Amino acid sequence: LSLCMPGAINQLMNEIDRYNIDILAIQETRWIDSGVSKIGKYTYMYSGRSDNKHERGTGFIIHEKIAQNIVDFKPINDRICLLTVAMKKIKLTLICAYAPTD
């Protein structure tokens, strides 16, 4: 299942709900460019290719109860992105990286 297929992102959101996940790092998103999309009670921040090819890609899906604590999102390229979240006493930076095996 590729996230660039119609309905795939909604199917993923249903699974995230089912498992009660607040922050999910994902790879092989296959979305073009970088950006932020609000999808229901989730925010999807992604980093993809800029040449209109639906390949590679990384991102984070964040539940609305955590989204207010986001300090920064840095899409580095189609293989790496960073998410900084303010915790009670520290700022936590999460790294999402994609390293293909072939």
Secondary structure in CASP SS format (residue, H / E / C, confidence):
PFRMAT SS
TARGET T0000
AUTHOR 0000-0000-0000
METHOD secondary structure of the structure
MODEL  1
L C 1.00
S C 1.00
L C 1.00
C C 1.00
M C 1.00
P C 1.00
G C 1.00
A H 1.00
I H 1.00
N H 1.00
Q H 1.00
L H 1.00
M H 1.00
N H 1.00
E H 1.00
I H 1.00
D H 1.00
R H 1.00
Y H 1.00
N C 1.00
I C 1.00
D C 1.00
I E 1.00
L E 1.00
A E 1.00
I E 1.00
Q E 1.00
E C 1.00
T C 1.00
R C 1.00
W C 1.00
I E 1.00
D C 1.00
S E 1.00
G E 1.00
V E 1.00
S E 1.00
K E 1.00
I E 1.00
G C 1.00
K C 1.00
Y E 1.00
T E 1.00
Y E 1.00
M E 1.00
Y E 1.00
S E 1.00
G C 1.00
R E 1.00
S C 1.00
D C 1.00
N C 1.00
K C 1.00
H C 1.00
E C 1.00
R C 1.00
G C 1.00
T E 1.00
G E 1.00
F E 1.00
I E 1.00
I E 1.00
H E 1.00
E H 1.00
K H 1.00
I H 1.00
A H 1.00
Q C 1.00
N C 1.00
I E 1.00
V E 1.00
D E 1.00
F E 1.00
K E 1.00
P E 1.00
I E 1.00
N E 1.00
D C 1.00
R C 1.00
I E 1.00
C E 1.00
L E 1.00
L E 1.00
T E 1.00
V E 1.00
A E 1.00
M C 1.00
K C 1.00
K C 1.00
I C 1.00
K E 1.00
L E 1.00
T E 1.00
L E 1.00
I E 1.00
C E 1.00
A E 1.00
Y C 1.00
A C 1.00
P C 1.00
T C 1.00
D C 1.00
END
